[in-house]
Each structure stands twice: as structure tokens, then as C-alpha cells.
Amino acid sequence: MSSTEIPTTGHRTTLSPEVQQFLHNNPTLHLGGEASFYAERSHHLSVFGIHAIPAHQQHSITSVEFTAIRGPHGTIPIRAFYPSTATRTSKDCAALIYFHGGGYTVGSVDEFENGLRLLAEESGCQIYAAEYRLAPEWRYPTQLDEYSAVIDALQGQFGAERGVSRTKVFGGGDSAGGNMTAAIALKRRDEGKTNLAGQILLYPEARIPFDTPAAMENNTGLYLECNGIFSFADHYLPRGVAPGFKYISPGMQSIEYLEGQPPVAVFTSGFDPLRDVGVEYASKLQKAGVDVHWQHYPELTHGWLQMTAWSTDCVNAVKDVARSLKQMVGEV
């Protein structure tokens, strides 16, 4: 748990030169920009897809398995990353379920594979990245239903066949995936189900950032377009579900409601419109008595898990995440 009081807002310093160069080299790459989300889907795949990254910039991984489970809305494809210390034939392994970001609307496991390979090898955790159904074709609660199904599978026979300990199933995600991780931990707690062993939240959308300093400072030009976040929320929410609902905006809930959760590690970035809602959520969790670790990168922007091929600063941030995950596993 963080020994010092976590603030409610973050800060930024000078943007990492490597990240700045990446943004300069990809001036039309936006998340939540003015182009259609269909165009953003294909553009992201052409830049971040593992097949598009030169071989010398791809992180090594011991093995990758392409598999799937039956879910409540159909088949859920899962890509499993096995590090050298936790292969499929190992025993008593820790597993991290990963739900990627992209505003519930954009993205695929292909675009996150490079960073997840690094995270798996550095943490010694098996990672199971789910190809969940995207909005707006599929809206809430579809994604949480699928998240819960993957948790059940890893805690059950599917996990046992891969050496996973049912007490060492963690959940993680970035941005919208961080939102869904926080939400599913609350939902499973409320439903009395076996919960995640811990949560890894990378620059999470804990709530919509309409009233924060970061939404002003980082409104545009830094990859994630702040005003586009509202369109993503519209894609995700069916009519009749309020934006402040407990499983939609965990960061808007009372401190009392946030009590009794699994440990959480929250990572935030200075040049990110979601910066302050992530910091605020970490602060609330600390006040709720949750075991929380907060780490802030004032020089980074949104999306650094996907930028490790181009930035050592982003690589080092992912290695920090790996250390936090490894520490969580050791405390189970």
C-alpha cells in the first residue's frame, strides 16, 4: 500500500522526447478523433498491430497460444502469453486476464501483443488477453459478462489445464480496459463471487473527465482526444443506463462503496486527459482502506503500453508494472 497520501490530481513535466517523436511521425493517429471509429480501428491496427512492427522491435515471448472459451454472448477468443518461468506445463502459476483499451470501440489483442509480451516475461505471469466484443455493435453489459466468464474459466478447469492457481487470477486493463477491470471487481464483490486476486489499472477511465485540469491541459494533440471520450461513452452505454452507474463510473462512487476490494495498482500519465480521474480513483481507494499502489509518469502520454517498440521510457514503465504485478503475486 502507498505509504504517502495520494493526491486527487496529477501533474505533467516535459513530454518524453521518444514519445513526442512517435506522435510527430504519426500525426493522424488519434483515439477519439474526428475520423470515424471504423477508420480508427484500421489505422490503429496498421501502426500497433504485432504484424506491422519490425521484428527487431518486437519483444520476445516464450510461447503464445491462440485459444477460446464459450461465453454468454458467443465464443470469446483468448490469446495466452507464456513466459519462460510459467509455461503451459508449469504448476501453481499466476495469471493476468487483460482487457485492452480503445474506448470500448477500437482495438484488438494484435495491437497490444508487443507490450503484453514484455509484461509477461518481466512479471513471470501468464497473460490471457481477451478479444472481447466491441461497442457500439455490442454495448454494456456485454463486455463485463465476458470478463466475468474469462475469470470463471481461469479459476476453473480452463486455468487448471494451464497450470493456473485459482487463487492467483488477476485482472488488468488500460483506459477503457482499466474501467472494466475496476467495474468487474466491484460487480463480483457485490455478487459474492470469487473475486480477482488483484487489479492492474493502466491510465484507467475511472469516470468521464469533463471537469478536471487534465481535460483542459491535455485536451488534444496527445493521441487520446479528450472530447472523443464522450463519443466512446455513448457507444458503450445503452439507453437507460446512467453514466454515473456504479459499474460504469467506479470513480464516481462513494468511498464507503469502494471498500472491500482486492489490491489495486494504478498507473497514470502526465500528458493524458484521463490523468486526473485515475489519480482521483487511486486516492479514493486509499481512503477506502484498499491496498493500493499508485505510480505516476509526468513525462508520458496515454497509450504507453502500445508504444514500447518506439520508446525506452515506455518500456521502463511496463517493467514497473511488471514489478508491481510480481509483488502482488508474492503477497497472495
Number of C-alpha atoms within 10 A of each C-alpha: 13 14 8 8 9 21 13 15 17 22 19 19 11 11 17 19 13 16 22 17 14 16 16 12 10 12 12 14 20 20 27 24 20 12 12 9 18 10 11 22 16 13 18 19 19 14 16 23 20 20 15 13 16 9 11 8 12 18 17 14 18 14 13 18 12 11 12 16 16 13 17 12 13 10 14 19 19 21 19 27 29 26 24 17 16 24 19 22 11 14 14 14 24 26 31 28 25 28 28 28 25 23 27 26 26 23 24 23 24 17 23 23 25 25 23 24 23 23 28 28 23 20 24 23 28 30 28 28 26 23 20 25 20 20 20 18 9 18 20 18 14 16 22 18 15 23 24 21 17 26 23 19 17 26 21 14 13 16 21 17 13 21 21 26 17 23 18 22 26 27 30 28 24 27 25 27 26 27 29 30 32 29 21 24 23 22 17 16 16 12 9 8 12 14 24 28 23 25 26 29 29 29 33 31 30 30 23 21 21 16 10 16 18 24 22 13 15 22 19 19 16 23 23 25 21 26 17 18 23 16 15 21 21 15 19 26 18 15 8 6 12 11 17 14 11 17 23 25 19 22 28 20 17 13 16 12 14 21 16 16 23 18 21 26 22 24 24 28 27 26 30 30 32 31 33 29 29 33 28 21 28 30 24 24 26 24 17 18 16 19 18 24 20 21 19 19 21 19 19 26 26 26 22 22 24 21 22 23 21 16 19 14 19 24 20 12 20 24 19 17 23 21 16 20 27 16 12 19 21 10 9 11
